[in-house]
Amino acid sequence: MARAVLRSLLWPSFLLELKTKRLQILLTRIAPRKLDSDNLCTALKAVRDGVADALNRDDGDPLIEWNYLQSQGRPSEYAVQVRIFPCS
């Protein structure tokens, strides 16, 4: 209950608008070395769960299409870029 109250106070209004829309979410892993496709999905699972949680949606929601990319970074550079595209 407290979590729901806190989320309602902290949520930006644009996240509320995304709650029921069809979305395409692109997760891009940035790291020195590339992973094969199944390891890429596994490496980004916690990020996927966090993004879904921030949107107050289940990561298995059929209205969300998850896409994965990777980009080579500098040595010791690790990051994830998250892009959310509302679909019409």
C-alpha positions as CSV (number, residue, x, y, z in Angstrom):
1,M,0.0,0.0,0.0
2,A,2.7,2.5,1.0
3,R,4.6,1.7,-2.3
4,A,1.5,2.5,-4.3
5,V,1.0,5.8,-2.5
6,L,4.7,6.7,-2.9
7,R,4.6,5.8,-6.6
8,S,1.5,8.0,-7.1
9,L,3.3,11.0,-5.5
10,L,6.6,10.5,-7.4
11,W,5.3,9.4,-10.8
12,P,5.7,12.0,-13.6
13,S,2.4,12.5,-15.4
14,F,3.8,11.1,-18.7
15,L,4.3,7.7,-17.0
16,L,0.7,7.7,-16.0
17,E,-0.3,8.3,-19.7
18,L,1.8,5.3,-20.7
19,K,0.2,2.9,-18.2
20,T,-2.4,1.5,-20.7
21,K,-0.8,2.2,-24.0
22,R,0.9,-0.1,-26.4
23,L,4.6,0.5,-26.1
24,Q,7.8,-0.4,-27.9
25,I,10.8,-0.4,-25.5
26,L,14.3,-0.5,-26.8
27,L,17.1,-1.5,-24.4
28,T,20.6,-0.9,-25.6
29,R,23.5,-2.4,-23.7
30,I,26.8,-0.4,-24.0
31,A,29.9,-2.3,-23.0
32,P,33.4,-3.1,-24.2
33,R,32.5,-6.5,-25.5
34,K,29.4,-7.8,-27.3
35,L,27.2,-10.6,-26.1
36,D,25.4,-13.2,-28.2
37,S,21.6,-12.7,-28.4
38,D,20.5,-15.0,-25.6
39,N,23.1,-13.6,-23.2
40,L,22.1,-10.1,-24.1
41,C,18.5,-10.8,-23.1
42,T,19.7,-12.4,-19.8
43,A,22.0,-9.5,-19.1
44,L,19.2,-7.0,-19.5
45,K,16.5,-8.9,-17.5
46,A,16.9,-6.8,-14.4
47,V,16.7,-3.6,-16.5
48,R,13.6,-4.9,-18.2
49,D,12.0,-5.7,-14.8
50,G,12.9,-2.3,-13.5
51,V,11.5,-0.4,-16.5
52,A,8.3,-2.5,-16.3
53,D,8.1,-1.7,-12.5
54,A,8.6,2.0,-13.1
55,L,5.7,1.9,-15.6
56,N,3.6,-0.1,-13.2
57,R,3.2,-2.9,-15.7
58,D,4.2,-6.5,-15.9
59,D,7.2,-7.2,-18.1
60,G,5.1,-9.9,-19.8
61,D,2.4,-7.5,-20.8
62,P,1.3,-8.3,-24.4
63,L,1.0,-4.5,-25.0
64,I,4.8,-4.1,-24.6
65,E,7.2,-5.1,-27.3
66,W,10.7,-5.4,-26.0
67,N,13.7,-4.9,-28.3
68,Y,17.4,-5.3,-27.6
69,L,20.5,-3.8,-29.1
70,Q,24.1,-3.4,-28.1
71,S,26.8,-0.9,-28.8
72,Q,30.5,-1.2,-28.2
73,G,31.7,1.2,-25.5
74,R,35.2,2.2,-24.4
75,P,37.2,0.0,-22.0
76,S,35.5,0.0,-18.6
77,E,32.4,1.7,-20.0
78,Y,29.1,0.0,-19.0
79,A,25.7,1.5,-19.5
80,V,22.1,0.8,-20.6
81,Q,20.1,3.2,-22.7
82,V,16.3,2.9,-22.4
83,R,14.0,4.3,-25.1
84,I,10.2,4.1,-24.8
85,F,8.1,4.7,-27.9
86,P,4.3,4.8,-27.6
87,C,2.6,3.0,-30.5
88,S,-0.5,4.3,-32.0
